[in-house]
Amino acid sequence: MALSHLDYRIKDDALREKLTPTYPLGCKRTLVTSDFYKSLVRDPVDLVTEPIARVTRWVMTTDGVEHRVDAIVWATGFRASDYLQGSTSPVSTTASCTMSGATLQRRTLG
């Protein structure tokens, strides 16, 4: 059912391939929203899945492409079953970015 919804909403083959999971349902956080796919097909939204090499004024990915961005969404995943095994913090954040005008600031969280 989820893959048929993906096929229905995302007509671009390359984008649909980036969004198609390669893992069983429940291994990563499940999104329950009707707006997610709609937001990804809008101009000028790009889904970049390559690893980030560095963040300066813009974002450079490991494939050497410089991305001029207004916002970065850190979707780093999580360990889905930690809370079942007694972990006190099932989701661990190590960094965050905030955007102020054209200035990107990176700070490390303790």
C-alpha positions, 0 to 999 in steps of 0.5 A: 500500500505504501509503495503504491502511494509513492508511485501515485504521488511521485512521477519522477523515476529518479526521485521515486528511487531515492524515496523507495525504502531498501529496508523492511517497514518499521526498521526506520521511523515511519512518516504518517503525513499526507504532505511529505511527497507533495512538498518534495515535488514542488519547485525549487525543492531538491532531495539530496541524499549524497553524504555532506562533505562540508558546510560553509556558506553552502553545502558541498556533498561528497560527489563534489556538487555545491548546493545553495540552500535555504534550509537543511533537514538532518534526517540521520535516522535512528536505532529503532529498537533501542527503547525496547532494550532499556536505552534511556535515549533512543534518539541521539542528536550530535549536531544541529544547524540553524538558518539566519538569512543567508548565514548557516551556523553549525553548533555541536550539541553536548 
